[in-house]
Amino acid sequence: MKSEILDDKEKIKSLDKADMINFCLNSAKLYGEGAKLASKIKVNYPKPENIIVVGMGGSAIGGDLLKDWAKNKTGIPIEVNREYQLPAYASKKTLVLITSYSGDTEESLSAFLDALKRKCMIFCVSSGGALLENAERLKVPYLKVPGGMPPRAALPYLFGPLLIYLEKMGLAAGASEELNEALQLLEKISKDNSPDKPAKENFAKTLALNIGQTSPAVYGFGVYRSVAMRFKQQFNENSKCPAKWEVFSELNHNEIVGWEKPGELSKCFCTIFIRDKEEPMEIHSRIEITKELVGKAELGVFEVQVQGKSSLAKMLSTVLIGDFTSVYLSVLRGVDPTPVKTINYLKDMLMQNGFREKVITELAKL
């Protein structure tokens, strides 16, 4: 049985050569360390009119989590920029938070250059690379975090500092308290979903078994928009499988029609609904009706029930369940979750166009 594969710790270890599961198991510790590092941050900027978080991939998802968590807590708009250039409104009154784990991502370096030219308020979070080299040279405030991890596994070091930075600016009251609750809950989630727990008692293993060889469509709402996105990204990078994500109630205005006559595709997809016992009545109704509709299309329908009291604890604990599930799904599919050969190949090929070197040259002139 496939459940026996996930209950075989030696099998997991043989496939998970770089020990991606360990980042899941140590999630609480890593978030704690990230917060401790961030406690040293000094904020010297005035209150901004808007905030832009710059990043790509695993370095950007922290910005999405921050945006969703803070949208009902601060009156300042937060946007996540995954482009080479900043939006037109970026100015000296804009706070630009640049998160690039490697410090060498060309889109982030280009946006950093753009922010400098526009005289934006800038704060960088990275493990090194050209970003920190230039930030230090140009006296741009930055936080250096530990290196040597896949960017997606470094989320605790990339998201935590953004949260603490906003709190220190007086824009995110209660962040530390919510993070403390999250740390305790992450410890519980790690124990409940560890390789030591058999599949029949392990939610993440069970969800991975249910997904099987299908492509998961993850549905979130409200603050779980970014959580659904993270699930999708982890299924892509760790499990090496196609996945998609959508958000309520927008998906009720387009996505559900796609399941009317899926034909043979119904065998290729499953759906995962992120649920909260405190979800608004109007969202609850939409989810229940949508479950019925996709069930009629003969898709697998699964739920992830969030845990915790505060928004942050609910978000981060659910993210961790997705992380665990993606690693177990990689084991079921017989692949090592850590390598991302396609991304590395793409980066190597892009090096030939010389754009990154052009940006670094321009930075050197400042």
C-alpha positions in Angstrom: 0.0 0.0 0.0 1.1 3.6 -0.7 0.6 4.5 2.9 3.4 2.1 3.8 5.7 4.2 1.7 5.0 7.3 3.7 5.4 5.4 7.0 8.8 4.1 5.9 11.2 6.7 7.3 14.2 5.2 5.5 12.3 5.5 2.2 11.6 9.2 2.9 15.2 9.8 3.8 16.5 8.0 0.7 14.4 10.3 -1.6 14.6 13.5 0.5 18.4 13.7 0.1 18.7 17.3 1.2 16.3 16.8 4.1 13.6 19.2 3.1 11.3 17.6 5.7 13.7 18.9 8.4 12.7 22.5 7.5 9.1 21.6 8.1 10.0 19.9 11.4 12.0 22.9 12.6 9.6 25.6 11.4 8.9 27.0 14.8 12.6 27.3 15.6 13.3 29.0 12.3 10.5 31.5 12.7 11.8 32.2 16.2 15.3 32.8 14.9 14.0 35.0 12.2 12.1 37.1 14.7 15.2 37.3 16.9 17.3 38.6 14.0 14.6 41.1 13.2 14.6 42.4 16.7 17.9 44.2 15.9 16.3 46.2 13.1 16.4 49.9 13.5 13.8 51.9 11.7 14.7 55.5 10.7 12.1 56.2 8.0 8.9 58.2 8.5 5.5 56.7 8.0 5.1 55.8 4.2 2.1 56.4 2.0 2.3 52.9 0.6 4.4 49.8 0.8 5.8 47.6 -2.0 7.3 44.2 -1.3 9.7 43.2 -4.0 10.6 39.6 -4.6 10.2 36.5 -6.7 9.1 32.9 -6.0 9.9 31.7 -2.5 11.3 35.2 -1.6 8.0 36.9 -2.6 5.4 34.8 -0.9 6.2 36.4 2.5 5.1 39.7 0.9 1.7 38.1 0.0 1.3 36.7 3.5 2.1 40.2 4.9 -0.3 41.9 2.5 -3.2 39.5 3.5 -2.4 39.6 7.2 -2.1 43.4 7.4 -4.9 44.5 5.1 -7.4 44.9 8.0 -4.7 46.1 10.4 -3.1 49.1 8.7 -4.5 51.9 6.6 -1.5 51.8 4.3 -1.8 49.8 1.0 0.7 47.0 0.5 1.5 45.6 -2.9 3.8 42.7 -4.0 5.9 43.5 -7.0 7.1 40.6 -9.1 8.3 42.8 -12.0 11.6 44.3 -13.1 10.3 47.8 -12.5 8.2 49.3 -9.7 4.7 50.6 -10.4 4.4 54.2 -11.6 3.2 55.5 -8.2 6.4 54.5 -6.4 8.1 57.6 -4.9 10.1 58.9 -2.0 7.0 58.4 0.1 7.0 54.7 -0.7 8.6 52.0 1.5 10.1 49.3 -0.7 10.9 46.1 1.2 13.2 44.0 -1.0 13.3 40.3 -0.2 15.7 38.2 -2.3 17.1 35.2 -0.5 20.1 34.8 -2.8 20.5 38.5 -3.4 21.2 37.8 -7.0 17.7 37.5 -8.6 17.7 39.8 -11.6 14.1 41.0 -11.3 14.7 42.0 -7.7 18.1 43.7 -8.5 16.4 45.6 -11.3 13.6 46.8 -9.0 16.2 47.7 -6.3 17.9 49.9 -8.9 14.5 51.5 -9.8 13.7 52.2 -6.2 17.1 53.9 -5.7 16.5 56.1 -8.7 13.1 57.1 -7.4 14.6 57.8 -4.0 12.2 55.4 -2.3 12.6 54.4 1.3 14.3 50.9 1.1 14.9 48.0 3.4 16.5 44.8 2.1 16.3 41.2 3.5 18.8 38.7 2.0 21.5 36.2 2.7 24.0 38.0 0.5 24.7 38.4 -3.2 24.8 41.6 -5.2 21.8 43.0 -3.3 23.6 43.2 0.0 26.9 44.2 -1.5 25.2 47.3 -3.0 23.0 47.9 0.0 26.0 48.0 2.3 28.0 50.2 -0.2 25.1 52.6 -0.6 24.2 52.6 3.1 20.7 51.2 2.4 19.3 49.5 5.6 19.3 45.8 5.4 19.1 42.5 7.4 21.4 39.6 6.5 19.8 36.2 7.2 21.5 32.8 7.2 22.3 31.3 3.8 22.4 27.8 2.5 18.7 27.0 2.2 16.3 26.7 -0.7 14.5 30.1 -0.9 11.1 28.4 -0.3 12.5 26.9 2.9 13.8 30.2 4.1 10.3 31.7 4.4 10.6 32.1 8.3 13.7 34.3 7.7 12.1 36.3 4.9 8.6 36.8 6.3 9.3 37.3 10.0 11.5 40.4 9.5 8.9 42.1 7.3 6.3 41.6 10.0 8.6 42.9 12.7 9.7 45.8 10.5 6.1 47.0 10.2 5.5 46.5 13.9 8.5 48.7 14.7 7.1 51.4 12.3 3.9 51.3 14.3 1.9 49.8 11.4 1.3 46.3 12.7 0.2 46.3 16.3 0.1 42.9 17.9 2.4 41.2 15.4 4.7 39.8 18.1 1.9 38.4 20.2 0.4 36.7 17.2 3.8 35.3 16.2 4.2 33.9 19.7 1.0 32.0 19.4 2.0 30.8 15.9 5.3 29.4 17.2 3.5 27.3 19.8 1.0 26.0 17.1 3.8 25.3 14.6 5.4 23.0 17.2 2.1 21.1 17.5 1.7 20.9 13.7 5.2 19.6 13.3 4.7 16.8 15.8 1.3 15.9 14.4 2.6 15.6 10.8 6.1 14.3 11.4 7.4 11.2 9.6 7.1 9.4 13.0 3.3 9.7 12.8 1.7 6.9 10.7 -0.5 8.0 7.8 -3.7 7.0 9.6 -2.9 9.6 12.3 -1.1 12.1 10.1 -3.2 14.7 8.2 -0.5 15.8 5.7 0.3 12.2 4.8 -3.4 11.5 4.3 -3.8 14.5 2.1 -0.8 13.6 0.0 -2.3 10.1 -0.4 -5.6 11.6 -1.5 -4.0 13.9 -4.0 -2.1 10.9 -5.5 -1.3 11.5 -9.2 -3.8 14.3 -9.7 -3.0 18.0 -10.0 -4.4 19.9 -7.0 -6.5 23.1 -7.3 -6.2 24.9 -4.0 -9.1 27.3 -3.0 -8.6 30.0 -0.4 -10.4 33.1 0.8 -9.6 36.2 2.7 -6.3 36.0 4.5 -5.9 32.5 3.1 -5.4 33.8 -0.5 -1.7 33.8 0.0 -1.8 30.5 1.8 -3.5 28.9 -1.2 -0.8 30.4 -3.4 1.9 28.9 -1.1 0.3 25.5 -1.4 0.4 25.7 -5.2 4.1 26.8 -5.2 5.1 24.0 -2.9 3.3 21.4 -4.9 5.2 22.8 -8.0 8.7 22.9 -6.5 8.7 20.1 -3.9 6.3 17.6 -5.5 7.2 18.5 -9.1 3.6 18.5 -10.2 1.3 21.0 -11.9 -1.0 22.8 -9.5 -3.2 25.9 -9.4 -4.8 28.2 -6.9 -7.9 30.4 -6.8 -9.7 32.6 -4.3 -13.3 33.0 -3.2 -15.4 34.6 -4.2 -13.8 35.4 -7.6 -13.6 31.7 -8.5 -17.4 31.6 -8.4 -17.5 34.0 -11.3 -15.3 31.9 -13.7 -13.5 28.9 -12.3 -16.6 26.8 -11.5 -17.8 27.0 -15.1 -14.6 25.2 -16.1 -15.8 22.2 -14.2 -19.2 21.9 -16.0 -17.9 19.5 -18.6 -14.3 18.6 -17.7 -14.5 15.2 -19.5 -11.3 13.2 -19.0 -9.7 16.1 -17.2 -11.8 15.3 -14.1 -9.5 12.3 -13.5 -6.5 14.6 -13.5 -7.5 17.2 -10.9 -8.6 17.3 -7.3 -9.7 20.3 -5.2 -8.4 21.4 -1.8 -10.6 23.9 0.2 -9.0 25.9 3.0 -11.6 26.1 5.7 -12.0 28.2 8.9 -14.7 27.5 11.6 -15.0 31.3 11.8 -15.4 31.8 8.1 -18.0 34.4 7.2 -21.5 33.1 6.5 -21.4 34.4 2.9 -18.1 32.6 2.2 -19.3 29.5 4.0 -22.3 29.3 1.7 -20.1 29.7 -1.4 -17.7 27.0 -0.3 -20.5 24.5 0.4 -22.2 25.1 -3.0 -18.8 25.0 -4.8 -18.0 21.7 -3.2 -21.2 20.3 -4.4 -20.6 21.5 -8.0 -17.0 20.2 -8.2 -18.2 16.9 -6.7 -20.7 16.5 -9.5 -17.8 16.9 -11.9 -16.3 13.8 -10.1 -13.2 15.7 -8.8 -11.7 14.7 -5.5 -12.8 17.2 -2.8 -10.6 17.6 0.3 -10.5 20.2 3.1 -7.8 21.7 5.2 -9.2 23.0 8.5 -7.2 25.9 9.9 -6.1 25.9 13.5 -5.3 28.7 16.0 -6.9 31.9 17.2 -5.1 34.8 15.7 -4.9 35.4 11.9 -1.1 34.9 11.8 -1.2 31.6 13.7 -3.9 30.3 11.4 -2.0 31.4 8.3 1.4 30.1 9.2 0.1 26.8 10.7 -1.8 26.1 7.5 1.2 27.0 5.4 3.2 24.4 7.3 0.5 21.7 6.6 0.9 22.5 2.9 4.7 22.3 3.2 4.5 18.8 4.9 2.0 17.6 2.3 4.1 18.7 -0.6 7.1 16.8 0.7 5.1 13.6 1.3 3.6 14.0 -2.2 7.2 14.1 -3.6 7.9 10.8 -1.8 4.8 9.2 -3.3 5.9 10.4 -6.7 9.4 9.1 -6.2 11.2 12.5 -6.5 13.7 14.4 -4.4 11.8 17.6 -3.2 14.8 19.9 -3.1 16.3 20.2 -6.6 14.6 22.6 -9.0 16.5 21.7 -12.2 14.2 23.6 -14.5 14.6 26.8 -12.6 18.3 26.5 -12.5 18.4 25.7 -16.3 16.3 28.8 -17.0 18.6 31.0 -14.9 21.7 29.6 -16.6 20.2 30.4 -20.0 19.1 33.9 -19.0 22.6 34.7 -17.9 23.5 34.7 -21.6 21.4 37.8 -22.3 23.6 39.9 -20.0 20.7 41.7 -18.3 21.8 41.0 -14.7 25.3 42.2 -15.4 23.9 45.4 -16.9 21.9 46.1 -13.8 24.9 45.4 -11.5 27.0 47.8 -13.7 24.3 50.5 -13.3 24.2 50.0 -9.6 28.0 50.4 -9.4 27.6 53.9 -10.9 25.4 55.1 -8.1 
